[in-house]
Amino acid sequence: MRGPLVFAYSRIQRTMADSSQAAPLMVRKETKLFAGLPWWQGASILLLIGWLYVPVVIRLVTQWNNDPNAGHGFFVPAFSLFVLWKNRNELKNVQAVPSWNGLYLILAGLALLMLGDFGAELYLSRVSLLIVLAGLIVLFHGWPLFRVIIFQKITFPLQLLASKLASAALPVLGVVVYREGNVIELATMKLQVVTACSGIRSLLAMLTLAIIYGYLLEDRNWVRLTLAIAAIPIAVVANSFRVVGTGLVARFYPEKAEGFYHSFEGWLIFVVSLTMLFAFHSLIARIWRPVPKVNQPLRAATSRTGTNWGLGTNVDPKSPVRFVVIVILLAACALLLRVRPSREVFPPRASLSSLPTHIGDWEGEDISIDQQTLDILGAGEFLNRNFVKAGEPQKWIDLLIAYFPSQRAGDTIHTPNHCLLGAGWAPAKREIVQLSRSDGTTFPANRAVWITSKGGERNLVIYWFQAHDREVASEYLSKYYLVADSIRMNRSDGALVRLITPMSRGESADEAEARVMGFGSQLIPNLNTYIPR
């Protein structure tokens, strides 16, 4: 029986043998990347793409470098290049069938780039690079090579599941804990299984690791798929192991717990995950032994040429038309992005801290926001204030305003639902209500009753997104207006306004809503001073 390490050794030997059999390179005046073009034309296209996408790539690499949970991003392009290099002999055998249909992809990619740049949407800009590269492959080599190169919402439940596993394991080890949502309270400290350590980013890192591991150490596609699926429970268990370890350290060495908690989220959790993945793969290899097989050419190499979308596949490799068209498109897009007004508009406004502490019959008191929460929220101005009415201290209203003067750098408004779930609350009923403006018109807002796991307490939550004299309830519609206003007004500022009030025993949601509506009718006319039109 061969274990994963022995099997990996045999794959390395096979790769080396393939390399030794590769045909000697011949000096040509044409570039292999851009079939049919002289080298200087291919270099010109690469320089234009670099000029166009340097700001996008710099931002992406900066995020990979600064965010410990996004560091796995460096592995993705490196691994993709390794796969292409390993299959270079098969790629050479793919028949080139250049297709003008690649121009559709290039146009779509450039449109996404401009939309992402104008509309302050980083994700669109990054995706556009992949689409443009795909279009160039189809334009110069065709659909067969494109198929060969193509490498053959879980976030918050992972946090809660990791917290549940950890809070269940710690009492067994003699540590008393209390869990509320994704917050675990110990006798000496409070742990929060935040998005940065157990959400979608840690899962993506584990998926990347599992895919690379499966490709390098396994030939069977069903095992590769199984290893990728196993990344989900492994990510949960690994994060739970981290919290359990921190709880034990906090129990016996409280002064070292905080440092352990943060250092354990890096390379050590990576080692734990890799060990579990290796153990799982070893178990599969022991039960279902791999069967050696001879290397076969990639199936897509002889596949059909692709769908004709109108421009056809009749491309003359020697014609300069492709080069001229691509240069014009790339240069025009680059110039358009460079000459447009790059300075974002920041209209004058008053600071949120100057919002009156007395609104009608309500008197407010500021609630400080801890630094950890501020780091998660990002670059913006935030106000959290608790308002009470004289003689009714039990019927308070908690006001939160999160204002972002710019959302171009990636710090954006998000729904408060995740924060409430993380605090141990669960939604019981959600609907859209209409709030009144000072001129008598109304706008939609989200209303929901949330019930806590501690004592069954109920809160009524009302929130909306506000920007540029517009209030909307939908997070997605708010994102659409962000893109549209960034293009039209060169502004990407916006805010979230959230109101919470407790529901006493026997009080209906309508009664609590009436209280919030009364307060909101006095608050809303003042908001344009702090959230500019």
Residue pairs with C-beta under 8 A, 6 or more apart in sequence:
1 285
1 286
1 289
2 10
2 285
2 289
2 290
3 282
3 285
4 217
4 218
4 278
4 281
4 282
4 285
5 217
7 217
7 218
7 219
7 285
7 290
8 216
8 217
10 292
11 216
11 217
11 219
14 295
15 86
18 86
18 89
18 295
21 89
22 88
22 89
23 92
29 38
29 39
30 36
30 37
30 38
30 39
31 37
31 38
31 39
31 41
31 42
31 43
33 42
33 46
33 140
34 41
34 42
34 45
34 136
34 140
35 96
35 98
35 140
35 141
35 317
36 98
36 140
36 317
36 318
36 322
37 45
37 140
37 322
37 323
41 320
41 323
44 323
44 327
45 136
45 323
45 326
45 327
45 330
48 326
48 327
48 330
48 331
48 334
49 132
49 330
51 334
52 113
52 330
52 333
52 334
52 337
53 113
53 129
56 113
56 122
56 125
56 126
56 128
56 129
57 129
59 122
59 410
60 73
60 126
63 70
63 73
63 410
64 70
64 71
64 73
64 74
65 71
67 201
68 265
68 266
69 196
69 197
69 201
69 202
69 205
69 265
70 201
70 205
71 205
72 204
72 205
72 208
72 209
75 208
75 209
75 212
76 208
79 208
79 211
79 212
79 215
80 151
83 151
83 215
84 91
84 149
87 148
87 298
90 148
90 297
90 298
90 301
91 145
91 148
91 149
93 297
93 301
94 141
94 144
94 145
94 148
94 298
94 300
94 301
95 142
95 144
95 301
95 302
96 140
96 141
96 142
96 145
96 317
97 141
97 142
97 143
97 144
97 305
97 306
97 313
98 139
98 140
98 141
98 142
98 313
98 315
98 317
98 322
99 138
99 139
99 142
99 143
99 305
99 306
99 308
99 311
99 312
99 313
99 315
100 139
100 311
100 312
100 313
100 314
100 315
101 138
101 139
101 143
101 306
101 307
101 308
101 309
101 310
101 311
101 312
101 313
102 134
102 135
102 136
102 137
102 138
102 139
102 140
103 135
103 139
103 311
103 325
104 135
104 309
104 311
105 131
105 132
105 134
105 135
105 138
106 131
106 132
106 135
106 136
106 139
106 326
106 329
107 135
107 329
108 131
108 135
109 128
109 129
109 130
109 131
109 132
109 134
109 135
110 128
110 132
110 329
110 330
110 333
111 128
112 124
112 125
112 127
112 128
112 131
113 124
113 125
113 128
113 129
113 132
113 333
113 337
114 333
114 336
114 337
115 121
115 124
115 483
115 487
116 122
116 123
116 124
116 125
116 126
116 127
116 128
117 125
117 337
118 340
118 483
118 486
118 487
119 482
119 483
119 484
119 486
119 487
120 406
120 407
120 408
120 482
120 483
120 486
120 492
121 479
121 482
121 483
122 408
122 410
134 146
136 326
137 145
137 146
137 149
138 146
138 306
139 315
139 322
139 326
140 322
142 305
142 306
142 313
143 303
143 304
143 305
143 306
143 307
144 300
144 301
144 302
144 303
144 304
144 305
144 306
146 306
147 300
147 303
148 298
148 300
148 301
152 221
153 200
154 200
154 203
154 232
155 195
155 199
155 200
155 203
156 195
156 199
156 418
156 421
156 422
158 198
158 199
158 200
158 202
158 203
158 232
158 235
158 236
158 239
159 182
159 193
159 194
159 195
159 198
159 199
159 422
160 181
160 182
160 193
160 421
161 236
161 240
162 182
162 193
162 198
162 236
162 239
162 240
162 243
163 179
163 181
163 182
163 183
163 184
163 193
163 240
163 243
164 179
165 236
165 237
165 240
166 184
166 193
166 240
166 243
166 244
166 247
167 177
167 178
167 179
167 184
169 240
169 244
170 176
170 177
170 184
170 244
170 247
170 248
171 177
173 244
173 247
173 248
174 251
175 186
175 247
175 248
175 250
175 251
176 186
176 187
177 184
177 185
177 186
177 247
178 184
178 185
179 185
179 424
180 423
180 424
180 452
180 453
180 454
181 421
181 422
181 423
181 424
181 425
181 453
182 192
182 193
182 194
182 198
182 421
182 422
183 190
183 191
183 192
183 193
183 422
183 423
183 424
184 190
184 191
184 192
184 193
184 243
184 247
185 191
186 247
186 250
186 251
187 250
187 251
188 250
188 251
188 254
188 257
189 250
189 254
189 257
189 258
191 243
191 246
191 247
191 250
191 261
192 372
192 422
193 239
193 243
194 372
194 376
194 422
195 201
195 376
195 418
196 265
196 376
197 239
197 242
197 265
198 235
198 236
198 239
202 235
202 238
202 239
202 269
203 231
203 232
203 235
205 235
205 270
206 231
206 232
206 234
206 235
206 238
206 273
207 228
207 231
209 231
209 270
209 273
209 274
209 277
210 227
210 228
210 230
210 231
210 234
210 277
211 224
211 227
211 228
213 227
213 274
213 277
213 278
213 281
214 223
214 224
214 227
214 228
214 281
215 224
217 281
218 224
218 227
218 281
218 290
219 290
219 293
220 290
223 281
223 284
223 288
226 284
227 277
227 280
227 281
230 277
230 280
231 277
234 273
234 276
234 277
234 280
235 273
237 276
238 269
238 272
238 273
238 276
239 269
241 269
241 272
242 261
242 264
242 265
242 269
242 272
245 260
245 264
246 257
246 260
246 261
246 264
249 256
249 257
249 260
249 261
250 257
305 313
306 313
315 322
341 490
343 490
344 406
344 408
344 490
344 491
344 492
345 489
345 490
345 491
346 405
346 406
346 491
346 493
347 491
347 493
347 532
347 533
348 532
349 529
349 530
349 531
349 532
350 529
350 530
351 381
351 530
352 381
352 382
352 383
352 401
352 403
352 530
353 383
354 530
355 383
355 385
355 401
355 526
355 530
356 364
356 526
357 363
357 364
357 365
357 366
357 385
358 364
359 387
359 519
359 522
359 523
359 526
360 518
360 519
360 522
361 389
361 390
362 387
362 388
362 389
362 397
362 519
362 522
363 387
363 388
363 389
363 390
364 385
364 386
364 387
364 388
364 399
365 385
365 386
365 388
366 383
366 384
366 385
367 384
367 385
367 386
367 398
368 384
369 377
369 382
369 384
374 382
377 402
377 411
378 404
378 410
378 411
378 412
379 404
379 406
379 409
379 411
380 402
380 403
380 404
380 405
380 411
381 402
381 403
381 405
382 400
382 401
382 402
382 403
383 399
383 400
383 401
384 398
384 399
384 400
385 398
385 399
386 396
386 397
386 398
386 399
387 396
387 397
387 398
387 399
387 519
388 395
388 396
388 397
389 395
394 502
394 504
395 501
395 502
395 504
395 515
396 501
396 502
397 499
397 500
397 501
397 515
397 516
397 519
398 499
398 500
398 501
399 497
399 498
399 499
399 523
400 416
400 496
400 497
400 498
400 499
400 500
401 495
401 496
401 497
401 498
401 527
401 530
401 531
402 413
402 495
402 496
402 498
403 493
403 494
403 495
403 530
403 531
404 411
404 412
404 413
404 492
404 493
404 494
404 495
405 493
406 492
406 493
407 413
407 482
407 492
407 493
407 494
408 486
408 492
412 482
413 465
413 475
413 478
413 494
413 495
413 496
414 475
414 496
415 463
415 475
415 496
416 461
416 463
416 496
416 498
417 427
420 427
420 450
420 461
423 452
424 452
424 453
424 454
425 450
425 451
425 452
425 453
425 459
426 450
426 451
426 452
426 453
427 448
427 449
427 450
427 451
428 448
428 449
428 450
428 451
428 458
429 448
429 449
429 509
430 446
430 447
430 448
431 447
431 448
432 444
432 445
432 446
432 447
432 473
433 444
433 445
433 446
433 447
433 462
433 513
434 442
434 443
434 444
434 445
435 442
435 443
435 444
435 445
435 462
435 464
435 471
435 517
435 520
435 521
435 524
436 442
436 517
436 520
436 521
436 524
437 443
437 524
437 525
438 524
438 525
443 464
443 471
443 472
444 464
444 471
444 472
444 473
445 462
445 463
445 464
445 471
445 473
446 461
446 462
446 463
446 464
446 473
447 460
447 461
447 462
447 509
447 513
448 460
448 461
449 458
449 459
449 460
449 461
449 503
449 509
450 458
450 459
450 460
450 461
451 457
451 458
452 458
452 459
457 502
458 502
458 503
459 500
459 501
459 502
459 503
460 500
460 501
460 502
460 503
460 509
460 512
460 513
460 516
461 498
461 499
461 500
462 498
462 499
462 500
462 513
462 516
462 520
463 496
463 497
463 498
463 499
464 471
464 472
464 473
464 496
464 497
465 471
465 472
465 473
465 474
465 475
465 478
465 494
465 495
465 496
465 497
466 472
466 494
466 495
466 496
466 497
466 527
466 531
467 478
467 481
467 482
467 485
467 493
467 494
467 495
467 531
468 481
468 485
468 489
468 491
468 493
468 494
468 532
468 533
469 528
469 533
470 481
472 478
472 481
478 494
482 492
482 494
485 491
485 492
486 492
493 531
493 532
494 531
495 531
497 527
497 531
499 516
499 519
499 520
501 512
501 515
501 516
502 512
503 509
503 511
503 512
